[in-house]
């Protein structure tokens, strides 16, 4: 059985640590945004959710939607800022 090269292990560790860091950052930002949107009752969304029969489910779906959107944007912005394309050195 072949062992993984140290460069491969290092790059895998860097990749997954990048994703975990961005996911944690996206989660924190999305919780703040969802709480702010519900607290300020932007667009009357909190009022509609409060009148629903299963308001806990709608709050969960709302927070999940915000989480998916913000975490995806956080990861995309992180990938976007990784570097620039260059020709390999001769």
C-alpha positions as CSV (number, residue, x, y, z in Angstrom):
1,X,0.0,0.0,0.0
2,X,1.3,3.4,-0.9
3,X,1.6,6.1,1.7
4,X,0.5,9.6,1.0
5,X,3.3,12.1,0.2
6,X,3.8,14.8,2.7
7,X,2.9,17.5,0.2
8,X,-0.4,15.8,-0.5
9,X,-1.2,15.6,3.2
10,X,-0.2,19.2,3.8
11,X,-2.4,20.4,0.9
12,X,-5.3,18.3,2.1
13,X,-5.0,19.7,5.6
14,X,-4.8,23.2,4.2
15,X,-7.8,22.7,2.0
16,X,-10.0,21.3,4.8
17,X,-8.9,23.8,7.4
18,X,-9.8,26.5,4.9
19,X,-13.3,25.1,4.4
20,X,-13.8,24.6,8.1
21,X,-12.7,28.1,8.9
22,X,-15.0,29.6,6.2
23,X,-17.9,27.4,7.4
24,X,-17.5,28.6,11.0
25,X,-17.2,32.2,9.8
26,X,-20.3,31.8,7.6
27,X,-22.2,30.3,10.5
28,X,-21.4,33.2,12.8
29,X,-22.3,35.8,10.2
30,X,-25.5,34.0,9.2
31,X,-26.6,33.7,12.8
32,X,-26.1,37.5,13.3
33,X,-27.9,38.3,10.1
34,X,-30.9,36.0,10.8
35,X,-31.2,37.4,14.3
36,X,-31.0,40.9,13.1
37,X,-33.6,40.3,10.4
38,X,-36.0,38.7,12.8
39,X,-35.4,41.3,15.6
40,X,-35.9,44.2,13.2
41,X,-38.9,42.5,11.6
42,X,-37.6,43.4,8.1
43,X,-40.4,42.9,5.6
44,X,-42.7,41.7,8.3
45,X,-41.1,38.2,8.3
46,X,-41.1,37.9,12.1
47,X,-44.7,38.9,12.3
48,X,-45.7,36.2,9.7
49,X,-43.6,33.6,11.5
50,X,-45.1,34.4,14.9
51,X,-48.6,33.9,13.5
52,X,-47.8,30.5,12.0
53,X,-48.9,27.3,13.7
54,X,-45.5,25.8,13.8
55,X,-43.3,28.9,14.2
56,X,-40.3,26.9,15.3
57,X,-40.2,25.1,12.0
58,X,-40.4,28.4,10.0
59,X,-37.7,30.0,12.1
60,X,-35.5,27.0,11.5
61,X,-36.1,27.1,7.7
62,X,-35.5,30.8,7.6
63,X,-32.2,30.4,9.5
64,X,-31.2,27.5,7.3
65,X,-31.8,29.5,4.2
66,X,-29.7,32.4,5.5
67,X,-27.0,29.9,6.6
68,X,-26.7,28.3,3.2
69,X,-26.6,31.6,1.4
70,X,-24.1,33.3,3.6
71,X,-21.8,30.3,4.1
72,X,-21.7,29.8,0.3
73,X,-20.9,33.4,-0.2
74,X,-18.2,33.3,2.5
75,X,-16.5,30.2,0.9
76,X,-16.8,31.8,-2.6
77,X,-15.2,35.0,-1.4
78,X,-12.5,33.1,0.2
79,X,-11.8,31.1,-2.9
80,X,-11.9,34.3,-5.0
81,X,-9.3,35.9,-2.8
82,X,-6.9,32.9,-2.7
83,X,-4.6,34.2,-5.4
84,X,-4.2,35.0,-9.0
85,X,-3.6,32.9,-12.1
86,X,0.0,33.0,-13.3
87,X,2.0,31.2,-15.8
88,X,4.3,28.6,-14.3
89,X,7.9,29.6,-14.1
90,X,10.1,28.5,-16.9
